[in-house]
Amino acid sequence: MKNGLLSYPRSGNHLTRFMIELLTETPTYGCQTNALDIPIYQNHFKCEIPFNITNTNTSTKTNTNTKNNYYKYHGPIDDKISNLIFIIRNPREVLLRHNDYKINERSFNTYFDCIDFYLNFKGRKVMFFYEDIVTNRVEFINQLYDFLDIKITNKLEYVLNNIDFLYEQSKSGEKRKWGGVNSNSINFYYNNPQMTPENKEIFDNYLKIKMKNSNYKFLIEKYNL
């Protein structure tokens, strides 16, 4: 069985994979339909990053020999999953940004499908909010380390002692195909000039309808929706 790292796009999946590989010294894998979505340690970074992973450890997306291999998903997971890490970001920040500030309900619905998958998942799981990953870095690393259930204490100490440097370095990786770090902002979409009054009204109404589902009450409480 695999381990899943689930998120809607632009929610911190790349950063989380970076930290998982550092803490576990084990590769993570990107979307299986994209051959260029390689393990993070195979990126070219501006500085040397001590992943301590070699290509002889594991080099294909089909390797499931270690319990710490995590696989990236941007939608509900069809594979059998043992452990699930779910990352979620404010829908007002991420949905329109990912869709170039256009109304795309099919894509928007995937965000909520991911939430439903997490809520219905019966295995071992944890949820992280993107905003907390960005602003409460030490707490995030400690919680992630605990969930990964590893005992590489010297690596945890290294990450915590160099946490701001590593966050910055995670943005600089070059080689794999990905969208890059366009923003670490946690400002809401209202501030973007591409957000037209018409689309804002349509989007607000979309969210209003979605928030009637009691399963999403935690979003209302977290983000004052």
Backbone hydrogen bonds, N-H to C=O, Kabsch-Sander energy under -0.5 kcal/mol:
donor,donor_aa,acceptor,acceptor_aa,energy
2,K,80,K,-2.1
3,N,69,N,-0.8
4,G,83,N,-2.7
5,L,71,Y,-3.0
6,L,4,G,-0.5
6,L,85,I,-2.8
7,S,73,Y,-1.8
8,Y,87,I,-0.6
11,S,8,Y,-0.5
16,T,12,G,-2.1
17,R,13,N,-2.4
18,F,14,H,-2.3
19,M,15,L,-2.0
20,I,16,T,-2.4
21,E,17,R,-2.6
22,L,18,F,-1.8
23,L,19,M,-2.7
24,T,20,I,-2.6
25,E,21,E,-1.7
29,Y,70,Y,-2.8
30,G,37,D,-1.3
34,N,31,C,-2.0
35,A,33,T,-0.6
37,D,34,N,-1.7
38,I,36,L,-2.0
42,Q,39,P,-1.3
43,N,40,I,-2.3
44,H,174,E,-2.7
45,F,43,N,-0.6
51,F,49,I,-2.3
57,N,54,T,-1.6
58,T,54,T,-0.9
63,N,60,T,-1.2
69,N,66,T,-1.2
70,Y,27,P,-0.6
70,Y,68,N,-0.5
71,Y,3,N,-2.6
72,K,29,Y,-2.7
73,Y,5,L,-2.4
82,S,2,K,-3.4
84,L,124,R,-2.3
85,I,4,G,-2.8
86,F,84,L,-0.5
86,F,126,V,-2.6
87,I,6,L,-2.6
88,I,128,F,-2.4
93,E,90,N,-1.3
94,V,90,N,-2.3
95,L,91,P,-1.6
96,L,91,P,-0.5
98,H,94,V,-2.3
99,N,95,L,-1.2
100,D,97,R,-1.4
101,Y,96,L,-4.2
102,K,99,N,-1.5
104,N,102,K,-0.6
108,F,104,N,-2.8
109,N,105,E,-2.8
110,T,106,R,-0.9
110,T,107,S,-0.7
111,Y,107,S,-0.9
111,Y,108,F,-0.9
112,F,108,F,-1.0
113,D,109,N,-2.3
114,C,110,T,-2.2
115,I,111,Y,-1.4
116,D,112,F,-2.5
117,F,113,D,-2.3
118,Y,114,C,-2.3
119,L,115,I,-2.8
120,N,116,D,-2.1
121,F,117,F,-1.1
121,F,118,Y,-0.7
124,R,82,S,-1.1
126,V,84,L,-2.0
128,F,86,F,-2.9
130,Y,88,I,-3.1
132,D,129,F,-0.7
133,I,129,F,-2.1
134,V,130,Y,-2.1
135,T,131,E,-2.0
136,N,132,D,-2.7
140,F,136,N,-2.3
141,I,137,R,-2.5
142,N,138,V,-2.4
143,Q,139,E,-2.4
144,L,140,F,-2.8
145,Y,141,I,-2.7
146,D,142,N,-2.2
147,F,143,Q,-2.2
148,L,144,L,-2.4
149,D,145,Y,-0.8
149,D,146,D,-0.7
150,I,145,Y,-0.9
153,T,151,K,-1.1
155,K,152,I,-0.8
156,L,152,I,-1.7
157,E,153,T,-2.4
158,Y,154,N,-1.9
159,V,155,K,-2.6
160,L,156,L,-2.5
161,N,157,E,-2.2
162,N,158,Y,-1.1
162,N,159,V,-0.5
163,I,160,L,-0.8
166,L,162,N,-2.6
167,Y,163,I,-2.2
168,E,164,D,-1.9
169,Q,165,F,-2.5
170,S,166,L,-2.2
171,K,167,Y,-0.5
171,K,168,E,-1.2
172,S,169,Q,-1.7
174,E,44,H,-1.8
175,K,176,R,-0.6
177,K,36,L,-0.9
178,W,176,R,-0.7
182,N,180,G,-1.0
191,N,188,F,-1.4
192,N,189,Y,-2.0
195,M,192,N,-1.8
196,T,194,Q,-1.4
200,K,196,T,-2.5
201,E,197,P,-2.1
202,I,198,E,-2.1
203,F,199,N,-2.9
204,D,200,K,-2.9
205,N,201,E,-2.0
206,Y,202,I,-2.1
207,L,203,F,-2.6
208,K,204,D,-2.4
209,I,205,N,-2.0
210,K,206,Y,-2.1
211,M,207,L,-2.6
212,K,209,I,-1.3
213,N,210,K,-1.9
214,S,212,K,-0.5
216,Y,213,N,-2.0
217,K,214,S,-1.6
219,L,216,Y,-1.2
220,I,216,Y,-1.2
221,E,217,K,-2.1
222,K,218,F,-2.3
223,Y,219,L,-2.7
224,N,220,I,-1.3
